[in-house]
Amino acid sequence: MLRKSDYEERILKEIRKLPIEALPKLYRLISLIKEEFLSREAVSERLNEGINHKRTRSLLSTSKSNWARDVIMDREDRI
């Protein structure tokens, strides 16, 4: 199992590979993920009912672009 510093290093390497135009979008996604992990509501719902997909979907829907399409395009770039 990797240590926290190993994960941080891997994440930073991936971020450094991104074009500067992608950084604001990445920041928004990280903020959404952080909110999902740290909000008390999400924690209590996860414990009682599992992951709240409706809430996650609503958070991602506030994005200015199509997140699913971006993920698909990233995957195609790697092929």
C-alpha positions, 0 to 999 in steps of 0.5 A: 500500500502506498503512503500519503506522500506517494499518492501526493507525488503521483497526483502532482505529477499528473497535474503538472502534465495538464495544460494550464487551461485545464487547471481551473476545471481541475480545481472545481472538480477537486473542490466538489470532491472535497465537499463530498468527502468532508460534508457532514451530510454526505458522511451521515448519508453514506453511513446510513444509505450508501453513496448519494449519487443524486447529490454527486450528480447535482454537483457535477451538473453545475460544471460548465462543461460535459464532464463525462465527455471530457473523461471519454476524450481523455481516455481516447487520448491515451489509446 
